[in-house]
Amino acid sequence: MKEKNTYHNGFEDKNFVDSLRSNPFQIPAGYFDDLTAKISIQVDLEKSASKTMPFSVPIDYFKQLNSTIISQVKLDSLSGQAMGNTVPEGYFANLSSRIISNARIDNLRKDENEFTTPEGYFQELPARVQASIIKNTLSPTLKTDGFEVPSDYFEELTNKITVAVSAQDREVKSAPRVVRFNIQGWIKYAAAACVTAILGITSYQTITDHNQVNVTESHLSSISEKEIINYLSSSTDSDDMLLIMEYLYQPTASQGIGSKVEYDEIEDYLNYTL
């Protein structure tokens, strides 16, 4: 049976094209040289893979998968928007110098901690933070801080201190001034007051009870002048006592006790005291 020719004209009788007569598969150069090592590596990998799995599913992975997918979708939707964080101007230009400086600081740093927290730092921290917030809040509303040093204050301070010290050294301590109270003018008023008090007491006793007039008179007459003088001496000083005795003590033939005291003086004393 004759074979049906499926080739192009001129290629009858099982004749292939010259391009098809060569083997289309070629062995890379040095293939068999490294074949043994490659086979050994592959065998070791298969043995280790059969013992332990290099990859494992995290715990509760599928339970959290829905929330993870939703979060990722939200992040993808925001990725097209402008980022809120920007790189400062000149950041990369100064980055190398900053890294070198930090490396030098790390090399010079000692093993022990050179910085310590002050005692009570964290207990006072909330109060300091609050005070700082209040200061920062109020600072824009204040034109000045309220305190300022006058011009040329420190330049003139030395001279002012020197002058003040010199003035204190030159100051002469004067003797304390003794203020004397002039009691001469009040002696008459005191005597008039005594007389008025005695007359008032006797008048009151006379008006309230006429039956006791003789008793009162006898009682007053029983009080000696010495007792009256002792009473007045206990309530006044020596100068007052001499003047009172001058006006109160009268001889038997005199006009009477307090006769030298004028009515105007008694009236002035009563107006002053009442």
trRosetta pair geometry for C-beta under 8 A, 3 or more apart (Angstrom, degrees):
i j d omega theta_ij theta_ji phi_ij phi_ji
3 14 7.3 55 64 -59 156 90
5 11 7.8 143 -163 86 110 74
5 12 5.4 -44 -110 -112 135 84
7 11 3.9 -88 129 90 137 121
7 12 7.2 -170 61 -77 115 39
7 15 7.4 -151 86 71 168 72
7 16 7.9 -143 -108 -113 145 40
7 17 7.8 -177 -152 -42 121 87
8 11 5.4 65 62 13 71 121
11 15 4.8 -139 -162 83 67 98
11 16 7.4 51 -167 -117 122 11
11 17 6.8 -32 -114 -66 147 68
12 15 6.7 35 71 21 29 107
16 20 4.5 -110 170 84 118 115
16 21 5.4 148 91 -68 121 78
17 20 4.6 80 62 9 86 104
17 21 7.3 -141 94 -22 45 84
18 21 5.6 -44 -153 13 38 119
19 22 7.1 -55 -170 24 37 102
23 26 7.2 129 104 -70 102 65
27 31 5.0 -110 174 19 96 148
27 32 7.7 13 169 -28 136 93
28 31 4.7 115 65 -65 82 105
30 33 4.5 -47 -164 29 76 125
30 34 6.4 46 147 -4 94 101
31 34 7.2 -84 -165 46 26 86
31 35 6.3 45 147 -58 66 104
32 35 5.0 -31 -140 -5 41 128
34 37 5.4 -58 -165 45 67 110
34 38 5.7 66 139 -25 87 107
35 38 5.8 -61 -147 39 30 110
35 39 6.2 30 158 -21 67 107
36 39 5.9 -56 -149 34 28 109
36 40 6.5 28 154 -19 63 107
37 40 5.8 -55 -150 35 32 112
37 41 6.5 32 154 -18 65 105
38 41 5.8 -53 -149 35 32 111
38 42 6.4 31 154 -18 65 107
39 42 5.8 -57 -149 38 32 111
39 43 6.4 33 153 -21 66 105
40 43 5.8 -54 -148 34 31 111
40 44 6.5 30 154 -18 64 105
41 44 5.8 -56 -151 36 32 110
41 45 6.5 32 153 -20 65 106
42 45 5.7 -53 -150 34 33 113
42 46 6.5 31 154 -17 65 105
43 46 5.9 -57 -151 36 32 109
43 47 6.5 32 153 -20 65 106
44 47 5.7 -55 -148 35 33 111
44 48 6.4 25 157 -13 67 107
45 48 6.0 -59 -146 40 30 105
45 49 6.1 30 157 -20 66 110
46 49 5.7 -54 -142 37 30 112
46 50 6.5 33 157 -24 62 105
47 50 6.0 -57 -155 29 29 111
47 51 7.1 23 152 -17 62 105
48 51 5.9 -58 -154 32 37 109
48 52 7.1 -35 174 42 71 86
49 52 7.8 -93 -141 68 25 50
49 53 7.7 44 -162 -110 65 44
49 54 7.2 -48 -115 -17 77 102
53 56 5.9 110 97 -69 118 83
57 61 5.0 -112 173 16 94 150
57 62 7.8 8 173 -30 135 91
58 61 4.5 117 66 -71 81 105
60 63 4.4 -51 -165 42 82 120
60 64 5.7 65 136 -12 94 105
61 64 6.6 -79 -157 47 24 94
61 65 6.4 48 147 -61 64 96
62 65 5.1 -22 -145 -14 39 126
64 67 5.6 -59 -164 48 66 107
64 68 5.5 70 138 -29 85 108
65 68 5.6 -60 -146 39 30 114
65 69 6.2 31 157 -22 67 105
66 69 5.9 -56 -150 33 28 109
66 70 6.5 25 154 -17 64 106
67 70 5.7 -53 -145 37 34 111
67 71 6.3 35 156 -19 66 106
68 71 5.9 -56 -149 37 30 110
68 72 6.3 29 154 -19 64 108
69 72 5.7 -57 -149 37 31 111
69 73 6.4 34 152 -23 65 103
70 73 5.7 -51 -149 32 32 112
70 74 6.6 32 152 -18 64 103
71 74 5.7 -54 -151 35 33 111
71 75 6.5 33 151 -18 65 105
72 75 5.6 -53 -148 37 34 112
72 76 6.3 36 152 -20 66 104
73 76 5.7 -54 -149 36 32 111
73 77 6.4 32 152 -20 65 104
74 77 5.7 -53 -148 34 33 111
74 78 6.5 21 155 -10 64 108
75 78 5.9 -64 -149 44 32 104
75 79 6.4 49 151 -45 65 98
76 79 5.5 -37 -148 6 35 121
77 80 7.3 -55 -179 20 35 103
78 81 5.4 -49 -164 26 59 116
83 86 7.3 142 98 -69 100 62
87 91 4.9 -112 172 24 96 148
87 92 7.5 15 166 -28 139 93
88 91 4.6 114 66 -63 81 106
90 93 4.6 -57 -158 41 70 121
90 94 5.8 46 148 -7 94 106
91 94 6.9 -81 -159 47 23 89
91 95 6.3 43 148 -58 64 101
92 95 5.0 -27 -141 -7 39 127
94 97 5.5 -58 -164 44 66 110
94 98 5.8 65 141 -24 86 106
95 98 5.9 -62 -150 39 31 109
95 99 6.2 30 156 -20 68 107
96 99 5.8 -56 -149 35 30 110
96 100 6.4 28 155 -17 65 106
97 100 5.8 -54 -148 37 33 111
97 101 6.3 34 153 -20 66 106
98 101 5.7 -53 -147 36 32 112
98 102 6.3 31 156 -17 66 105
99 102 5.9 -55 -148 38 30 109
99 103 6.3 33 153 -22 64 106
100 103 5.6 -54 -149 35 32 113
100 104 6.5 32 153 -18 65 103
101 104 5.8 -54 -151 35 32 110
101 105 6.5 32 152 -18 65 105
102 105 5.6 -53 -147 36 35 112
102 106 6.3 36 154 -20 66 104
103 106 5.7 -53 -149 36 32 111
103 107 6.5 31 153 -19 64 105
104 107 5.7 -55 -149 35 33 111
104 108 6.4 21 157 -10 66 109
105 108 6.0 -64 -146 44 31 103
105 109 6.2 45 153 -42 66 102
106 109 5.6 -41 -145 13 32 119
109 114 7.6 -125 -152 -3 81 124
110 114 6.3 103 45 -53 111 107
113 116 6.9 106 119 -72 111 71
117 121 4.9 -113 175 22 97 149
117 122 7.5 14 170 -30 139 92
118 121 4.6 116 65 -65 80 105
120 123 4.8 -58 -160 44 72 117
120 124 5.6 54 144 -12 93 108
121 124 6.6 -77 -155 46 23 95
121 125 6.3 44 150 -55 64 100
122 125 5.2 -27 -142 -5 38 126
124 127 5.5 -60 -165 45 62 112
124 128 5.8 59 141 -22 86 107
125 128 5.8 -61 -145 40 32 108
125 129 6.1 32 159 -21 69 107
126 129 5.7 -57 -145 37 31 111
126 130 6.2 29 158 -18 66 107
127 130 5.8 -56 -147 38 30 110
127 131 6.3 30 155 -18 65 107
128 131 5.7 -54 -145 39 32 111
128 132 6.2 33 155 -20 65 106
129 132 5.7 -55 -149 36 30 111
129 133 6.4 32 152 -21 64 104
130 133 5.6 -51 -148 33 33 112
130 134 6.4 32 154 -17 65 104
131 134 5.8 -53 -147 37 32 110
131 135 6.3 33 154 -20 65 106
132 135 5.6 -54 -146 37 32 112
132 136 6.3 28 157 -16 66 107
133 136 5.9 -57 -147 40 29 107
133 137 6.2 30 154 -22 64 109
134 137 5.6 -56 -146 36 30 113
134 138 6.2 11 162 -5 66 112
135 138 6.3 -66 -142 46 26 97
135 139 5.9 41 159 -44 65 106
136 139 5.8 -38 -136 13 28 120
137 140 7.9 -66 173 21 29 95
138 141 5.6 -65 -164 41 56 110
138 142 6.3 45 146 -21 84 109
139 142 5.9 -63 -146 36 36 107
142 145 6.8 73 137 -91 137 37
142 146 7.4 -59 -165 -35 129 93
144 148 7.0 -33 173 -46 137 118
145 148 7.8 130 63 -57 90 78
149 153 4.9 -114 172 21 97 148
149 154 7.6 9 170 -28 139 92
150 153 4.6 115 67 -68 81 107
152 155 4.6 -56 -162 46 76 120
152 156 5.5 62 140 -15 94 106
153 156 6.6 -75 -154 45 23 95
153 157 6.2 40 151 -50 64 103
154 157 5.2 -32 -141 2 36 125
155 158 7.9 -61 174 20 29 97
156 159 5.5 -59 -161 43 58 112
156 160 5.9 58 145 -25 83 106
157 160 5.8 -59 -149 37 31 110
157 161 6.4 29 157 -18 67 107
158 161 5.9 -57 -149 36 30 109
158 162 6.4 29 155 -19 65 108
159 162 5.7 -56 -148 36 31 111
159 163 6.3 29 156 -18 66 106
160 163 5.9 -55 -147 37 30 109
160 164 6.3 29 156 -18 65 108
161 164 5.8 -57 -147 37 30 110
161 165 6.3 28 157 -17 65 107
162 165 6.0 -57 -148 37 29 108
162 166 6.3 27 156 -18 65 109
163 166 5.8 -57 -147 38 30 110
163 167 6.3 31 156 -21 65 107
164 167 5.8 -54 -148 35 30 111
164 168 6.6 30 154 -18 63 104
165 168 5.8 -55 -152 35 33 111
165 169 6.6 32 152 -19 65 105
166 169 5.7 -55 -151 35 34 111
166 170 6.4 22 156 -10 67 109
167 170 6.0 -61 -144 43 31 104
167 171 6.4 49 153 -46 64 98
168 171 5.6 -38 -149 6 33 120
174 177 7.9 10 128 -43 115 87
182 185 6.2 44 129 7 103 102
183 186 5.2 -63 -161 45 64 109
183 187 6.6 85 141 -50 81 84
183 239 6.8 113 76 99 126 127
183 240 6.5 -62 139 -74 136 97
184 187 6.0 -34 -159 -3 36 115
184 243 7.8 163 -136 -79 63 158
185 188 7.3 -50 -178 24 41 102
185 189 7.7 27 138 -3 64 111
186 189 5.2 -57 -157 43 57 113
186 190 5.9 62 145 -27 80 101
187 190 5.7 -55 -150 34 32 111
187 191 6.5 29 154 -16 66 104
187 240 6.0 -170 -111 -132 93 71
187 243 4.2 -21 -168 116 146 151
187 244 7.0 -134 -166 -58 95 69
188 191 5.8 -55 -150 37 32 109
188 192 6.2 31 153 -17 66 108
188 247 7.7 137 -116 -74 61 159
188 261 6.4 151 -164 -124 88 91
188 265 5.1 -63 145 -178 125 143
188 269 7.7 -143 113 -60 78 127
189 192 5.6 -54 -145 40 33 112
189 193 6.2 38 153 -25 65 104
189 265 6.8 -132 -80 171 63 93
189 268 7.2 -89 -100 97 107 94
189 269 3.8 161 -144 -105 91 116
189 272 7.1 -25 -146 51 145 142
190 193 5.6 -51 -149 32 31 113
190 194 6.6 33 152 -20 63 101
190 236 7.3 91 175 -96 154 139
190 240 6.6 -14 76 -160 165 117
190 244 6.8 -68 107 -86 114 109
191 194 5.7 -51 -152 32 34 111
191 195 6.5 30 152 -14 66 105
191 243 7.5 -111 -47 127 124 92
191 244 5.6 177 -87 -122 96 74
191 247 4.7 13 -146 84 158 151
191 248 6.8 -149 -141 -52 108 92
191 258 6.6 170 155 -113 103 93
191 261 5.9 -157 109 -81 113 133
192 195 5.7 -55 -148 40 34 110
192 196 6.0 35 154 -20 67 108
192 258 7.4 117 -104 -150 52 120
192 261 5.0 164 -84 -172 89 143
192 265 5.7 -166 -55 119 151 96
192 266 4.2 -162 -165 -100 130 74
192 269 4.9 148 84 23 130 157
193 196 5.6 -54 -143 39 30 112
193 197 6.2 33 156 -22 65 105
193 269 5.9 -127 -58 155 87 138
193 273 7.1 91 -105 -32 122 159
194 197 5.8 -55 -149 33 29 111
194 198 6.5 25 154 -16 64 105
194 232 7.4 0 -106 -99 149 120
194 244 7.4 66 5 -146 156 118
194 248 7.6 -36 99 -85 143 127
195 198 5.8 -57 -150 37 31 108
195 199 6.1 26 155 -14 67 109
195 257 7.0 176 -110 129 106 99
195 258 4.2 76 -97 -97 146 162
195 261 6.5 -172 15 43 155 157
195 266 7.5 -73 76 -108 119 122
196 199 5.8 -57 -143 42 30 108
196 200 6.0 32 157 -22 65 108
196 266 6.3 145 -63 -156 119 111
196 269 7.8 -169 -8 94 146 125
196 270 6.9 174 -132 -75 167 108
197 200 5.7 -55 -144 36 28 111
197 201 6.4 27 158 -19 63 105
198 201 6.0 -55 -149 34 29 108
198 202 6.4 21 157 -12 64 109
199 202 5.9 -59 -145 42 30 107
199 203 6.0 30 157 -20 67 110
200 203 5.7 -56 -143 38 28 110
200 204 6.2 28 159 -20 65 107
201 204 5.9 -57 -149 35 28 110
201 205 6.5 24 155 -15 63 107
202 205 5.8 -56 -148 39 32 109
202 206 6.3 33 154 -22 65 107
202 216 6.7 143 -132 147 74 131
202 220 7.0 4 -93 -60 113 158
203 206 5.6 -56 -148 35 31 112
203 207 6.3 26 157 -17 67 106
204 207 6.0 -55 -145 36 30 106
204 208 6.2 20 162 -12 65 112
205 208 6.2 -60 -140 41 28 105
205 209 6.7 -44 -176 48 63 90
205 212 6.5 -93 175 98 100 113
205 213 7.6 141 126 -101 96 54
205 216 4.8 133 135 -106 146 158
206 209 8.0 -110 -149 64 13 50
206 210 6.9 38 -172 -101 60 61
206 213 5.8 52 -118 -105 78 100
206 216 7.4 -123 -65 60 67 155
209 212 4.3 32 113 18 120 110
209 213 7.7 -164 109 -41 70 65
210 213 5.7 -13 -166 -28 50 115
212 215 4.6 -55 -161 46 71 118
212 216 5.6 76 137 -28 87 98
213 216 5.9 -56 -147 36 28 108
213 217 6.2 24 157 -15 64 108
214 217 5.8 -55 -145 39 30 109
214 218 6.1 29 156 -18 65 108
215 218 5.8 -58 -148 39 28 108
215 219 6.2 29 152 -22 64 107
216 219 5.5 -55 -147 35 31 112
216 220 6.3 26 156 -14 66 105
217 220 5.9 -54 -144 40 31 106
217 221 6.0 28 156 -17 65 110
218 221 5.6 -56 -142 41 30 110
218 222 6.3 38 153 -30 63 103
219 222 5.7 -52 -152 26 30 114
219 223 7.5 33 149 -23 59 95
220 223 5.9 -48 -162 21 40 110
223 227 5.5 -107 -169 69 82 132
223 228 6.5 86 146 -50 112 94
224 227 5.0 102 61 2 79 97
224 228 7.4 -143 102 -1 47 85
225 228 5.5 -52 -151 37 41 113
225 229 6.2 42 150 -21 70 104
225 248 8.0 160 -149 134 106 111
225 249 6.9 92 -175 -104 140 91
226 229 5.6 -53 -148 37 32 111
226 230 6.3 34 151 -21 65 104
227 230 5.5 -51 -146 35 33 112
227 231 6.4 36 153 -21 65 103
228 231 5.7 -53 -151 34 32 112
228 232 6.4 24 155 -12 66 106
228 248 7.5 -141 126 158 133 149
229 232 5.9 -57 -146 41 31 106
229 233 6.1 33 154 -23 66 109
229 241 7.4 79 -165 -162 82 107
229 245 6.6 41 -120 -93 110 106
230 233 5.7 -56 -144 36 29 112
230 234 6.6 30 157 -22 63 103
231 234 6.0 -57 -155 30 30 108
231 235 6.8 3 157 1 63 110
232 235 6.2 -71 -148 48 34 97
232 236 5.7 -12 169 20 75 117
232 240 7.9 -135 164 120 101 102
232 241 6.1 139 120 -116 103 84
232 244 5.6 -137 165 112 150 159
233 236 6.7 -74 -123 58 25 81
233 238 7.9 30 -143 -97 90 53
233 241 5.1 40 -101 -108 77 141
236 240 3.8 -103 172 88 127 135
236 241 5.5 159 94 -57 114 77
236 244 7.0 110 61 -14 163 142
237 240 5.3 95 54 14 69 102
237 241 7.0 -127 102 -11 35 94
238 241 5.6 -56 -148 32 32 115
238 242 6.7 34 157 -23 65 100
239 242 6.1 -52 -155 28 32 109
239 243 6.9 22 154 -9 64 106
240 243 6.1 -64 -155 41 35 105
240 244 6.1 33 153 -21 71 109
241 244 5.7 -55 -143 37 31 110
241 245 6.2 31 158 -19 66 107
242 245 5.9 -57 -150 37 28 110
242 246 6.5 34 150 -27 62 104
243 246 5.4 -49 -152 27 36 118
243 247 6.8 20 156 -8 66 104
244 247 6.2 -65 -154 42 33 100
244 248 5.7 11 159 -5 72 119
245 248 6.0 -63 -125 49 29 98
245 249 5.0 5 -175 1 72 119
246 249 7.2 -33 -97 44 11 92
247 258 6.4 43 155 -103 101 51
247 260 5.6 -123 -134 59 87 118
247 261 6.5 64 -169 -50 132 96
248 257 5.7 14 -152 -149 63 97
248 258 6.9 8 -103 -55 61 72
250 254 3.7 -112 172 67 113 151
250 255 7.2 -85 -171 50 155 58
250 256 6.6 98 66 143 158 6
250 257 6.2 -153 12 -83 121 50
250 259 7.1 59 -86 18 158 113
251 254 4.8 118 56 -24 72 101
254 259 7.0 -168 151 27 101 142
255 259 3.9 116 94 -135 118 171
256 259 4.9 111 62 -52 76 114
258 261 4.9 -33 -171 18 83 120
261 265 5.9 -117 -173 74 80 127
261 266 6.2 81 146 -53 115 100
262 265 4.6 95 65 3 88 102
262 266 7.2 -153 98 -4 49 83
263 266 5.5 -52 -150 36 39 112
263 267 6.2 39 152 -20 69 105
264 267 5.7 -54 -146 38 32 111
264 268 6.3 33 154 -20 65 105
265 268 5.7 -51 -146 36 32 111
265 269 6.4 33 154 -20 64 105
266 269 5.7 -56 -151 35 31 112
266 270 6.4 28 154 -16 66 106
267 270 5.8 -55 -147 38 31 108
267 271 6.3 31 155 -18 65 107
268 271 5.8 -56 -146 39 31 110
268 272 6.2 31 155 -22 65 108
269 272 5.7 -56 -149 35 30 112
269 273 6.2 14 160 -8 67 110
270 273 6.1 -61 -139 44 29 99
270 274 5.6 2 171 5 69 119
271 274 6.5 -63 -124 53 20 92
